[in-house]
Amino acid sequence: MRRAKHRRGGRSPAPVLLAAPVLLAAIVLLAALVASAPAWADAAPGAAACTGCHGPAALGSAIPSLDGHAADDVVAQMQAFRSGERNATVMDRIAKGFNEEETRAIAEWLAKPEAARHAQP
């Protein structure tokens, strides 16, 4: 007659023990990346995403770069997108996702020179 094995939890801790060093390495790597990344902490919520399409890489493309634009101009364009006064492919929908206060905060952050937006505190 065979004896049944009695394990608590029914599973071996080996997978967890093997995964622990990998998880620790990932945490250390993530911390290093965050420490060396540009300072987005002062960016208004939503502002950093704008630079994905409208950053310096946009120069020469159909998508305008927002570098050098005054905050009041950015706010006015966002209001025009929101109201439908300005035609857009996606900016009308994006603009509707922000209220006036959020739009102003984003515009003021974007109006900062590129180097100031990415300066480490």
C-alpha positions as CSV (number, residue, x, y, z in Angstrom):
1,M,0.0,0.0,0.0
2,R,1.3,3.4,-0.9
3,R,1.4,6.3,1.5
4,A,-0.1,9.5,0.3
5,K,2.3,12.4,0.4
6,H,1.2,15.2,2.7
7,R,2.3,18.6,1.5
8,R,1.0,21.8,2.9
9,G,-0.5,23.9,0.1
10,G,0.2,21.1,-2.4
11,R,2.9,23.0,-4.3
12,S,6.6,23.2,-4.1
13,P,8.2,26.6,-3.2
14,A,10.9,26.1,-5.9
15,P,9.2,28.2,-8.6
16,V,8.9,31.1,-6.2
17,L,12.5,30.7,-5.1
18,L,13.7,30.6,-8.6
19,A,11.6,33.7,-9.6
20,A,12.8,35.8,-6.7
21,P,16.2,36.8,-8.2
22,V,14.6,37.7,-11.5
23,L,12.0,39.8,-9.8
24,L,14.6,41.5,-7.7
25,A,16.7,42.2,-10.8
26,A,13.7,43.7,-12.5
27,I,12.9,46.0,-9.6
28,V,16.5,47.2,-9.4
29,L,16.5,47.8,-13.2
30,L,13.2,49.7,-13.0
31,A,14.6,51.9,-10.2
32,A,17.7,52.7,-12.2
33,L,15.6,53.6,-15.2
34,V,13.3,55.9,-13.1
35,A,16.3,57.6,-11.5
36,S,18.0,58.3,-14.9
37,A,14.8,59.2,-16.8
38,P,13.8,62.8,-17.6
39,A,12.1,64.6,-14.8
40,W,8.4,64.2,-15.7
41,A,7.3,64.7,-12.1
42,D,6.5,68.3,-12.7
43,A,4.5,67.6,-15.9
44,A,0.8,68.2,-15.8
45,P,-1.2,65.0,-16.1
46,G,-1.5,64.2,-19.8
47,A,1.3,66.6,-20.8
48,A,4.1,64.0,-21.3
49,A,1.8,62.1,-23.7
50,C,1.5,65.1,-25.9
51,T,5.3,65.1,-26.7
52,G,5.0,61.6,-28.2
53,C,3.4,63.1,-31.3
54,H,4.1,66.9,-30.9
55,G,7.7,66.8,-29.6
56,P,10.9,67.8,-31.5
57,A,10.7,64.6,-33.6
58,A,7.5,66.1,-35.1
59,L,9.5,68.8,-36.9
60,G,9.1,68.3,-40.6
61,S,6.1,66.0,-40.3
62,A,2.4,66.6,-40.8
63,I,2.0,66.7,-37.0
64,P,3.2,70.1,-35.7
65,S,5.8,70.3,-33.0
66,L,4.6,72.3,-29.9
67,D,8.1,73.5,-29.1
68,G,8.2,77.2,-29.0
69,H,4.4,77.7,-28.8
70,A,3.0,80.0,-26.2
71,A,0.7,78.5,-23.6
72,D,-2.1,80.8,-24.7
73,D,-1.9,79.6,-28.2
74,V,-2.0,75.9,-27.1
75,V,-5.0,76.6,-24.9
76,A,-6.8,78.4,-27.8
77,Q,-6.1,75.5,-30.2
78,M,-7.4,73.0,-27.6
79,Q,-10.5,75.0,-27.1
80,A,-11.0,75.1,-30.9
81,F,-10.6,71.3,-31.1
82,R,-13.0,70.9,-28.2
83,S,-15.7,73.1,-29.7
84,G,-15.4,71.6,-33.2
85,E,-14.3,75.0,-34.6
86,R,-11.0,73.3,-35.7
87,N,-11.2,70.0,-37.7
88,A,-9.1,67.1,-36.5
89,T,-8.6,63.5,-36.9
90,V,-8.1,62.7,-33.2
91,M,-7.3,66.0,-31.4
92,D,-11.0,66.9,-31.0
93,R,-11.6,63.8,-29.0
94,I,-8.3,64.2,-27.0
95,A,-9.1,67.8,-26.2
96,K,-12.6,66.9,-24.9
97,G,-10.8,64.7,-22.3
98,F,-9.3,67.7,-20.5
99,N,-11.1,70.5,-18.7
100,E,-9.9,74.1,-18.9
101,E,-7.7,73.9,-15.8
102,E,-6.0,70.7,-17.1
103,T,-5.6,72.2,-20.5
104,R,-4.0,75.3,-19.1
105,A,-1.6,73.2,-16.9
106,I,-0.6,71.1,-19.9
107,A,-0.1,74.2,-22.1
108,E,2.1,75.9,-19.5
109,W,4.3,72.8,-19.2
110,L,4.6,72.5,-23.0
111,A,5.5,76.2,-23.3
112,K,8.6,75.6,-21.2
113,P,11.8,75.2,-23.3
114,E,12.6,71.5,-24.0
115,A,15.7,71.6,-21.8
116,A,13.7,72.9,-18.8
117,R,11.0,70.2,-19.2
118,H,13.7,67.5,-19.0
119,A,16.0,69.0,-16.4
120,Q,16.6,66.9,-13.3
121,P,15.5,68.6,-10.1
